[in-house]
Amino acid sequence: MSNPSSPNRILIFDTTLRDGEQSPGATLNVEEKLIIARQLARLGVDIIEAGFPFASPGDFEAVQKIAREVGTVDGPTICGLARATRADIERAGEAIKPAAKGRIHTFIATSDIHMQYKLRKSREEVLAIAPEMVAYAKTFTNDVEFSPEDAGRSDPEFLYQVLEAAIAAGATTVNIPDTVGYLTPSEFGGLIRGIKENVPNIDQAVISVHGHNDLGLAVANFLEAVKNGARQLECTINGIGERAGNAALEELVMAMHVRRAFYNPYFGRPAESEAPLTNIDTRQIYKTSRLVSNLTGMFVQPNKAIVGANAFAHESGIHQDGVLKNKLTYEIMDAQSIGLTDNQIVLGKHSGRNAFRTRLQELGYELDDQALNRAFLRFKELADKKKEITDWDIESIVNDETQQSPEHFHLDLVQVSCGDNSRPTATVTIRTPDGQELMDAAIGTGPVDAVYKAINRVVDIPNQLIEFSVQSVTAGIDALGEVTIRIRHDDRVFSGHAANTDIVVASAHAYLHALNRLYATLQGQKAIHPQRDAEPVAS
């Protein structure tokens, strides 16, 4: 029987819906989280960290719904994050309860700087709290993960003590986070090696790693950790997350896929073994990347490894010649291995509703009847304007529809007048939350500026526009234009996303989507941040 603390493959712990959602402006609603969770299950991740249930009622609902609908017997483990407090742990335990396999992930800081300035607690207090809270989490589930926050800057001897106590209390996974992205690969590998050599009961728990990409080293750090005994990797789709993001799932998985012969011996396998090192269906990677990018409004940079638009493009004449003769000259992996295929025409103006629904399901979307009807109407409208409808067009339509809620302000009309010898003028009609229809107009430096100024005259919510980007979904003059914007109110960032063949109309809808998210937040409670808000206490 194999040692459960040392699986013969890598467990993929996806935190896109928790740490990834903490990216500025990447806030997702419950339905959007559920769509991503379903796709993560298809991708084959082992654990989904679905959120921080104590943060807000919305977070709790999302984790509970994912636990119920995605956490099936054959599905992934559903995990909820909790600070080392009874209230957090109780909330997480209740949220994951519907899952066939549920996990509570609890944490407390162990670095001197965090203990002194954030927790205001001594080493002795932290050493007492960690096992007490792990034991409490065990009363809700047998699967408990413990993280010593800022482990990378913690005193190793104290770290060993805390880990030993947490495992003795019942932690089945111990996660070693490089919380601030400070370590280099050799240091991170040494940290894992030191834990294996100095924590007496480490063979009773899986070693996991979590890290941020502040120095661009997260993936390299994780791969070094794997060589030294880490068997669970905590990562996100497209590497999204706070600050510079997390280790990117697609980069880690494909590194171990392409360089399997190099990593096999670290798992006690022959170098030539073809057995996969993860449970990931790599053909789902590109689809998952697109889905997360569209729903969060965070574009993938063209030169991003694995999933960037240029990852399999060859412009140099020498490179093109070599690839045409033999792909292996300049390609170390096949584009089809990540699910990237030619963007073929899949539907046309005569396609019916059932065909449209089937194609959506193949792309990872499962919409209720109301949302399906809205998306189908948009598809028909687009089919009248475009001869060729691609998967990317369909994704854009559906993402545009699913991101419309909550809709407090509704755009009924947008009309612009502009030209090289006229002053750009926009008129908008907006239906307010109390049912009023208000019309106003404004002059701007350009049509989009005029539209935004007109909207601001109706929707009087102070904000600062900090990002505006337009991207063509496909080639051609009739292509859909996707607009993503970010606005700041106080210290929070809200994103808006919309698609239309008219980029001025798309710009108006994107701005209103962002304003609706801001308005919803102002009407509700401020979500709690798991690491920055409130001091963890033992009771």
C-alpha positions as CSV (number, residue, x, y, z in Angstrom):
1,M,0.0,0.0,0.0
2,S,1.4,3.4,-0.9
3,N,2.0,6.1,1.7
4,P,-0.9,8.5,1.6
5,S,1.4,11.3,2.6
6,S,3.5,10.7,-0.5
7,P,1.3,10.1,-3.5
8,N,3.0,8.9,-6.6
9,R,1.8,11.9,-8.6
10,I,1.2,15.6,-8.0
11,L,-2.1,16.8,-6.6
12,I,-3.3,20.0,-8.2
13,F,-5.0,22.4,-5.7
14,D,-6.7,25.2,-7.7
15,T,-7.2,28.4,-5.8
16,T,-8.5,30.5,-8.8
17,L,-11.8,31.1,-7.0
18,R,-10.2,32.1,-3.8
19,D,-6.7,33.7,-4.2
20,G,-7.3,34.3,-7.9
21,E,-10.5,36.2,-7.2
22,Q,-8.5,38.6,-4.9
23,S,-6.9,40.1,-8.1
24,P,-8.0,43.8,-8.2
25,G,-11.3,44.0,-10.2
26,A,-11.6,40.2,-10.6
27,T,-14.7,39.8,-8.4
28,L,-17.0,37.0,-9.6
29,N,-20.6,36.4,-8.7
30,V,-22.0,33.1,-7.5
31,E,-23.0,31.9,-11.0
32,E,-19.7,32.8,-12.5
33,K,-17.9,30.9,-9.8
34,L,-20.0,27.9,-10.4
35,I,-19.3,28.0,-14.2
36,I,-15.6,28.1,-13.5
37,A,-15.8,25.3,-10.8
38,R,-17.5,23.0,-13.3
39,Q,-14.8,23.6,-15.8
40,L,-12.1,23.0,-13.2
41,A,-13.7,19.7,-12.5
42,R,-13.6,18.8,-16.2
43,L,-9.9,19.9,-16.3
44,G,-9.3,17.3,-13.6
45,V,-8.0,19.4,-10.6
46,D,-7.9,17.4,-7.4
47,I,-9.0,20.1,-5.0
48,I,-10.9,23.4,-5.6
49,E,-10.4,26.1,-3.0
50,A,-13.9,27.5,-3.7
51,G,-13.6,30.6,-1.5
52,F,-13.4,32.1,2.0
53,P,-16.9,31.4,3.5
54,F,-16.6,33.8,6.4
55,A,-15.8,36.8,4.1
56,S,-19.4,37.5,3.1
57,P,-22.8,35.9,2.6
58,G,-22.0,35.8,-1.1
59,D,-18.8,33.9,-0.6
60,F,-20.5,31.4,1.7
61,E,-23.2,30.8,-0.8
62,A,-20.7,30.3,-3.6
63,V,-18.7,27.7,-1.6
64,Q,-21.9,25.9,-0.5
65,K,-23.3,25.8,-4.0
66,I,-20.1,24.5,-5.5
67,A,-19.8,21.9,-2.8
68,R,-23.4,20.8,-3.6
69,E,-23.2,20.8,-7.4
70,V,-19.5,20.2,-8.2
71,G,-18.3,18.3,-5.1
72,T,-19.8,14.9,-6.3
73,V,-18.4,11.5,-5.4
74,D,-16.4,11.4,-8.6
75,G,-15.6,15.2,-8.5
76,P,-12.8,17.2,-6.9
77,T,-12.5,17.8,-3.2
78,I,-14.1,21.2,-2.3
79,C,-12.1,23.3,0.1
80,G,-13.0,26.4,2.2
81,L,-10.4,28.8,3.6
82,A,-10.6,29.7,7.3
83,R,-8.4,31.8,9.6
84,A,-7.4,30.1,12.8
85,T,-10.6,31.1,14.6
86,R,-13.6,29.1,15.7
87,A,-16.0,31.4,13.8
88,D,-14.1,31.0,10.5
89,I,-13.8,27.3,10.9
90,E,-17.5,26.8,11.7
91,R,-18.5,28.8,8.7
92,A,-16.2,26.9,6.4
93,G,-17.4,23.6,7.8
94,E,-21.0,24.5,7.1
95,A,-20.2,25.7,3.6
96,I,-18.4,22.5,2.5
97,K,-20.9,20.2,4.2
98,P,-22.8,19.2,1.0
99,A,-19.6,18.0,-0.8
100,A,-18.9,14.3,-1.0
101,K,-15.2,15.3,-0.2
102,G,-14.8,18.4,1.8
103,R,-11.7,20.1,3.2
104,I,-11.1,23.0,5.6
105,H,-7.9,25.0,5.0
106,T,-6.9,26.9,8.1
107,F,-3.9,29.1,8.6
108,I,-2.0,31.4,11.0
109,A,1.2,33.4,10.5
110,T,4.5,32.1,11.8
111,S,7.0,34.7,10.7
112,D,8.2,37.1,13.4
113,I,7.2,40.2,11.4
114,H,3.7,38.9,10.9
115,M,3.3,37.7,14.5
116,Q,4.6,41.0,15.9
117,Y,2.8,43.5,13.7
118,K,-0.3,41.7,12.4
119,L,-1.2,39.1,15.0
120,R,0.4,40.8,18.0
121,K,1.0,37.4,19.4
122,S,4.0,35.5,20.8
123,R,5.5,32.4,19.4
124,E,4.1,30.5,22.3
125,E,0.6,31.7,21.6
126,V,0.8,30.8,17.9
127,L,2.2,27.4,18.8
128,A,-0.9,26.8,21.0
129,I,-3.5,28.2,18.6
130,A,-2.4,26.1,15.5
131,P,-3.0,22.6,16.9
132,E,-6.1,23.7,18.8
133,M,-7.7,25.1,15.6
134,V,-6.7,22.1,13.5
135,A,-8.3,19.8,16.0
136,Y,-11.4,21.9,16.0
137,A,-11.5,21.7,12.1
138,K,-11.3,17.9,12.4
139,T,-14.7,17.9,14.1
140,F,-16.2,19.1,10.8
141,T,-14.1,17.0,8.3
142,N,-11.3,14.4,8.3
143,D,-9.5,16.4,5.6
144,V,-7.8,19.4,7.2
145,E,-5.0,21.4,5.6
146,F,-2.8,23.7,7.7
147,S,-0.7,26.6,6.5
148,P,1.9,28.6,8.4
149,E,1.5,31.9,6.7
150,D,4.7,33.6,5.5
151,A,6.6,30.3,6.0
152,G,9.3,31.5,3.6
153,R,10.3,34.2,6.1
154,S,9.7,32.2,9.3
155,D,12.5,30.9,11.6
156,P,12.9,27.3,10.4
157,E,13.2,25.8,13.9
158,F,9.9,27.4,15.0
159,L,8.3,26.4,11.7
160,Y,9.2,22.8,12.3
161,Q,7.6,23.0,15.8
162,V,4.4,24.4,14.5
163,L,4.1,21.9,11.7
164,E,4.8,19.0,14.0
165,A,2.0,20.2,16.4
166,A,-0.5,20.7,13.5
167,I,0.1,17.2,12.1
168,A,-0.2,15.7,15.6
169,A,-3.5,17.5,15.9
170,G,-4.8,15.9,12.7
171,A,-3.6,18.0,9.7
172,T,-3.5,15.7,6.7
173,T,-1.9,18.3,4.4
174,V,0.7,21.0,5.5
175,N,1.0,23.8,3.0
176,I,4.2,25.9,2.9
177,P,3.4,29.4,1.5
178,D,5.9,31.9,0.1
179,T,3.3,34.5,0.9
180,V,5.2,37.5,-0.4
181,G,7.0,35.9,-3.3
182,Y,10.4,36.4,-1.7
183,L,12.2,33.1,-2.1
184,T,14.4,31.8,-4.9
185,P,14.2,28.2,-6.2
186,S,17.2,26.9,-4.3
187,E,15.9,28.5,-1.1
188,F,12.4,27.1,-1.6
189,G,13.8,23.6,-2.4
190,G,15.9,23.8,0.7
191,L,12.9,24.9,2.9
192,I,11.0,21.8,1.8
193,R,14.0,19.5,2.2
194,G,14.5,20.9,5.7
195,I,10.9,20.2,6.6
196,K,11.2,16.6,5.4
197,E,14.3,16.1,7.5
198,N,13.3,17.9,10.7
199,V,9.6,17.4,11.3
200,P,9.4,13.9,12.9
201,N,5.8,13.2,11.8
202,I,6.0,14.7,8.3
203,D,5.3,11.3,6.8
204,Q,1.7,11.6,8.1
205,A,0.9,14.6,5.9
206,V,1.1,15.6,2.3
207,I,3.5,18.6,1.7
208,S,1.9,21.3,-0.3
209,V,3.3,24.6,-1.6
210,H,1.7,28.0,-2.3
211,G,3.6,31.0,-3.7
212,H,3.3,34.4,-5.3
213,N,5.0,35.6,-8.4
214,D,6.4,39.0,-7.2
215,L,9.8,38.2,-8.5
216,G,8.6,36.0,-11.4
217,L,9.9,32.9,-9.7
218,A,6.7,31.1,-8.5
219,V,6.7,28.3,-11.1
220,A,10.4,27.7,-10.8
221,N,10.1,27.6,-7.0
222,F,7.3,25.0,-7.2
223,L,9.2,22.8,-9.6
224,E,12.2,22.9,-7.2
225,A,9.8,22.0,-4.3
226,V,8.6,19.0,-6.3
227,K,12.1,17.7,-6.6
228,N,12.5,18.0,-2.8
229,G,9.2,16.2,-1.9
230,A,6.3,18.5,-2.3
231,R,3.3,16.6,-3.7
232,Q,0.5,19.2,-3.8
233,L,0.8,22.5,-5.8
234,E,-1.5,25.4,-5.1
235,C,-2.0,27.4,-8.3
236,T,-4.4,29.4,-10.4
237,I,-5.5,29.5,-14.0
238,N,-3.5,32.1,-15.9
239,G,-1.5,32.7,-12.7
240,I,-4.1,35.3,-11.5
241,G,-4.0,36.4,-7.9
242,E,-3.0,39.2,-5.6
243,R,-0.2,41.6,-6.6
244,A,1.8,39.8,-9.3
245,G,-0.4,36.7,-9.0
246,N,0.2,33.0,-8.1
247,A,2.0,30.1,-9.7
248,A,0.2,29.4,-13.0
249,L,-1.5,26.0,-13.2
250,E,-1.0,25.6,-16.9
251,E,2.8,26.3,-16.7
252,L,3.3,23.8,-13.9
253,V,1.3,21.1,-15.5
254,M,2.8,21.4,-19.0
255,A,6.4,21.7,-17.5
256,M,5.9,18.3,-15.9
257,H,4.2,17.0,-19.0
258,V,6.8,18.1,-21.5
259,R,9.8,17.3,-19.1
260,R,8.3,14.1,-17.7
261,A,11.5,12.1,-18.3
262,F,13.3,14.6,-16.1
263,Y,10.8,14.6,-13.2
264,N,9.9,10.8,-13.3
265,P,12.9,9.7,-11.1
266,Y,11.8,12.1,-8.3
267,F,8.7,9.9,-8.1
268,G,10.6,6.6,-8.1
269,R,9.6,6.0,-11.8
270,P,11.8,5.0,-14.7
271,A,12.7,8.1,-16.8
272,E,10.9,6.7,-19.8
273,S,7.6,6.1,-18.0
274,E,4.6,7.6,-19.9
275,A,2.3,7.7,-16.9
276,P,1.1,11.3,-16.3
277,L,2.4,13.1,-13.3
278,T,-0.9,15.0,-12.7
279,N,-4.5,14.1,-13.1
280,I,-5.1,17.1,-15.4
281,D,-6.7,16.6,-18.9
282,T,-4.3,19.0,-20.7
283,R,-6.7,19.3,-23.7
284,Q,-8.9,21.3,-21.4
285,I,-6.2,23.9,-20.5
286,Y,-6.8,26.4,-23.3
287,K,-10.6,26.3,-22.9
288,T,-10.3,26.9,-19.1
289,S,-7.8,29.7,-19.6
290,R,-10.2,31.5,-22.0
291,L,-13.2,30.9,-19.6
292,V,-11.4,32.4,-16.6
293,S,-10.0,35.3,-18.7
294,N,-13.4,36.2,-20.0
295,L,-15.3,35.9,-16.8
296,T,-12.7,37.8,-14.7
297,G,-12.1,40.4,-17.4
298,M,-8.4,39.8,-17.1
299,F,-6.8,39.4,-20.5
300,V,-3.9,37.0,-21.0
301,Q,-0.8,38.7,-22.3
302,P,0.1,37.6,-25.8
303,N,3.5,36.3,-24.8
304,K,2.2,34.4,-21.8
305,A,3.6,30.9,-21.6
306,I,1.3,28.0,-22.8
307,V,-1.9,30.0,-23.3
308,G,-0.8,33.3,-24.7
309,A,-1.8,34.2,-28.3
310,N,1.8,34.1,-29.4
311,A,2.7,30.8,-27.6
312,F,2.4,28.8,-30.8
313,A,2.9,31.6,-33.3
314,H,6.1,31.8,-35.5
315,E,6.8,35.1,-37.2
316,S,10.5,34.8,-38.0
317,G,11.1,33.4,-41.5
318,I,13.7,30.9,-40.2
319,H,11.3,29.7,-37.5
320,Q,8.5,29.4,-40.0
321,D,10.6,27.4,-42.4
322,G,11.7,25.0,-39.6
323,V,8.2,24.5,-38.3
324,L,6.9,23.7,-41.7
325,K,9.5,21.1,-42.3
326,N,9.3,19.6,-38.8
327,K,7.4,21.0,-35.8
328,L,10.0,19.7,-33.4
329,T,12.6,22.2,-34.6
330,Y,11.0,25.1,-32.7
331,E,8.0,23.6,-30.8
332,I,8.5,21.5,-27.7
333,M,4.8,20.8,-27.4
334,D,1.8,20.4,-29.7
335,A,-0.8,23.1,-29.6
336,Q,-3.5,20.4,-29.7
337,S,-2.2,19.0,-26.4
338,I,-3.6,22.0,-24.6
339,G,-6.8,21.9,-26.6
340,L,-5.9,24.7,-29.0
341,T,-7.4,24.0,-32.4
342,D,-8.1,26.0,-35.6
343,N,-10.9,28.5,-34.8
344,Q,-13.4,26.7,-37.1
345,I,-16.9,27.9,-38.0
346,V,-19.3,25.9,-35.8
347,L,-22.7,27.5,-36.1
348,G,-24.6,29.7,-38.5
349,K,-27.8,31.8,-38.7
350,H,-29.9,28.7,-39.3
351,S,-28.6,26.8,-36.3
352,G,-31.3,26.0,-33.7
353,R,-31.5,26.4,-30.0
354,N,-30.6,22.8,-29.2
355,A,-27.5,23.0,-31.4
356,F,-26.6,26.2,-29.6
357,R,-27.1,24.7,-26.1
358,T,-25.0,21.6,-27.1
359,R,-22.2,23.7,-28.3
360,L,-22.3,25.8,-25.1
361,Q,-22.0,22.6,-23.0
362,E,-19.0,21.5,-25.1
363,L,-17.4,24.9,-24.3
364,G,-18.0,24.4,-20.6
365,Y,-21.2,26.5,-20.1
366,E,-24.4,25.2,-18.5
367,L,-27.0,28.0,-18.5
368,D,-30.4,28.0,-17.1
369,D,-33.3,28.5,-19.5
370,Q,-33.5,32.2,-19.0
371,A,-29.8,32.9,-19.6
372,L,-29.8,30.5,-22.5
373,N,-32.7,32.4,-24.1
374,R,-30.9,35.7,-23.7
375,A,-27.7,34.3,-25.1
376,F,-29.5,32.6,-28.1
377,L,-31.2,35.9,-29.0
378,R,-27.7,37.6,-29.0
379,F,-26.4,34.8,-31.1
380,K,-29.2,35.2,-33.7
381,E,-28.6,39.0,-33.8
382,L,-24.9,38.4,-34.4
383,A,-25.5,35.8,-37.0
384,D,-27.5,38.4,-39.0
385,K,-24.5,40.7,-38.9
386,K,-21.7,38.2,-39.4
387,K,-21.4,35.4,-41.9
388,E,-19.1,33.3,-39.8
389,I,-19.7,32.5,-36.1
390,T,-16.8,31.0,-34.2
391,D,-16.4,29.4,-30.8
392,W,-14.7,32.6,-29.7
393,D,-17.8,34.6,-30.8
394,I,-20.1,32.3,-28.8
395,E,-17.9,32.5,-25.7
396,S,-17.9,36.2,-25.9
397,I,-21.7,36.4,-26.2
398,V,-22.2,34.0,-23.3
399,N,-19.7,35.7,-21.0
400,D,-21.3,39.0,-21.8
401,E,-24.7,37.7,-20.7
402,T,-23.5,35.9,-17.6
403,Q,-21.6,38.9,-16.3
404,Q,-24.7,41.2,-16.5
405,S,-25.9,40.5,-13.0
406,P,-26.5,42.1,-10.7
407,E,-28.2,44.6,-13.0
408,H,-29.4,47.6,-10.9
409,F,-29.0,50.2,-13.7
410,H,-30.1,49.2,-17.2
411,L,-29.0,50.9,-20.4
412,D,-32.0,51.4,-22.7
413,L,-30.4,53.6,-25.3
414,V,-27.0,55.0,-26.3
415,Q,-26.5,57.3,-29.3
416,V,-23.4,59.2,-30.3
417,S,-22.5,61.8,-32.8
418,C,-18.9,62.4,-33.8
419,G,-16.5,63.2,-36.6
420,D,-13.4,65.2,-37.4
421,N,-15.2,68.5,-37.6
422,S,-17.8,68.0,-34.8
423,R,-17.7,67.7,-31.0
424,P,-18.4,64.1,-29.9
425,T,-21.8,64.1,-28.2
426,A,-23.6,61.2,-26.5
427,T,-27.1,60.7,-25.3
428,V,-28.0,57.8,-22.9
429,T,-31.3,56.6,-21.4
430,I,-30.9,54.6,-18.3
431,R,-33.4,52.8,-16.1
432,T,-32.6,53.3,-12.4
433,P,-33.0,50.7,-9.6
434,D,-36.3,52.4,-8.6
435,G,-37.7,52.1,-12.1
436,Q,-37.2,55.6,-13.4
437,E,-36.1,56.2,-17.0
438,L,-33.6,59.0,-17.1
439,M,-32.1,60.6,-20.2
440,D,-29.0,62.8,-20.3
441,A,-26.4,64.0,-22.8
442,A,-22.8,65.1,-22.6
443,I,-19.9,66.2,-24.8
444,G,-16.5,64.5,-24.5
445,T,-13.0,64.3,-26.1
446,G,-14.2,61.3,-28.1
447,P,-17.4,59.1,-28.4
448,V,-16.5,56.8,-25.5
449,D,-15.6,59.7,-23.2
450,A,-18.9,61.4,-24.1
451,V,-20.9,58.2,-23.3
452,Y,-19.1,57.9,-19.9
453,K,-19.8,61.5,-19.0
454,A,-23.4,61.1,-19.9
455,I,-23.8,58.0,-17.8
456,N,-22.1,59.8,-14.9
457,R,-24.7,62.5,-15.1
458,V,-27.4,59.8,-14.5
459,V,-25.5,57.4,-12.2
460,D,-24.0,59.7,-9.6
461,I,-21.5,57.3,-8.0
462,P,-18.0,58.8,-7.6
463,N,-15.3,56.6,-9.2
464,Q,-12.0,56.8,-11.1
465,L,-11.6,55.0,-14.4
466,I,-8.2,53.3,-14.2
467,E,-8.2,51.0,-17.2
468,F,-9.9,50.8,-20.5
469,S,-9.1,48.2,-23.1
470,V,-10.6,47.0,-26.4
471,Q,-9.8,43.6,-28.0
472,S,-11.1,42.1,-31.2
473,V,-12.5,38.6,-30.6
474,T,-11.7,37.4,-34.2
475,A,-10.2,38.8,-37.3
476,G,-12.3,40.9,-39.8
477,I,-14.0,44.2,-39.9
478,D,-17.2,42.6,-38.6
479,A,-15.5,41.1,-35.5
480,L,-17.0,41.5,-32.1
481,G,-15.2,44.0,-30.0
482,E,-14.7,43.1,-26.3
483,V,-14.3,46.0,-23.9
484,T,-12.9,45.6,-20.4
485,I,-12.7,48.5,-17.9
486,R,-11.7,48.9,-14.3
487,I,-12.9,51.6,-12.0
488,R,-11.7,52.5,-8.5
489,H,-13.9,53.6,-5.6
490,D,-12.1,54.2,-2.3
491,D,-9.6,51.3,-2.1
492,R,-11.5,48.8,-4.2
493,V,-11.4,48.0,-7.9
494,F,-14.4,46.9,-9.9
495,S,-14.3,45.5,-13.5
496,G,-16.9,45.6,-16.3
497,H,-16.9,43.6,-19.5
498,A,-19.1,43.7,-22.6
499,A,-19.0,42.6,-26.2
500,N,-20.7,44.1,-29.3
501,T,-19.9,44.7,-33.0
502,D,-20.1,48.4,-32.1
503,I,-17.3,49.1,-29.6
504,V,-19.0,52.3,-28.4
505,V,-22.1,50.3,-27.4
506,A,-19.8,47.7,-25.8
507,S,-18.0,50.5,-23.9
508,A,-21.2,51.8,-22.5
509,H,-22.4,48.4,-21.3
510,A,-19.0,47.6,-19.8
511,Y,-19.0,50.8,-17.8
512,L,-22.5,50.2,-16.6
513,H,-21.6,46.6,-15.6
514,A,-18.7,48.0,-13.4
515,L,-21.0,50.6,-11.9
516,N,-23.6,47.9,-11.1
517,R,-20.9,45.9,-9.2
518,L,-19.9,49.0,-7.4
519,Y,-23.5,49.9,-6.5
520,A,-24.2,46.3,-5.3
521,T,-21.1,46.5,-3.0
522,L,-22.2,49.9,-1.6
523,Q,-25.6,48.4,-0.8
524,G,-24.2,45.4,0.9
525,Q,-21.4,44.5,3.3
526,K,-17.7,44.9,2.7
527,A,-16.1,41.5,2.2
528,I,-13.5,40.4,4.7
529,H,-10.0,39.7,3.4
530,P,-8.6,36.5,4.8
531,Q,-5.1,37.8,5.5
532,R,-5.4,41.6,6.0
533,D,-8.7,41.9,7.9
534,A,-9.1,41.3,11.6
535,E,-6.7,39.5,13.9
536,P,-7.0,35.7,14.1
537,V,-7.8,34.7,17.6
538,A,-8.3,31.2,19.1
539,S,-12.0,31.6,20.0
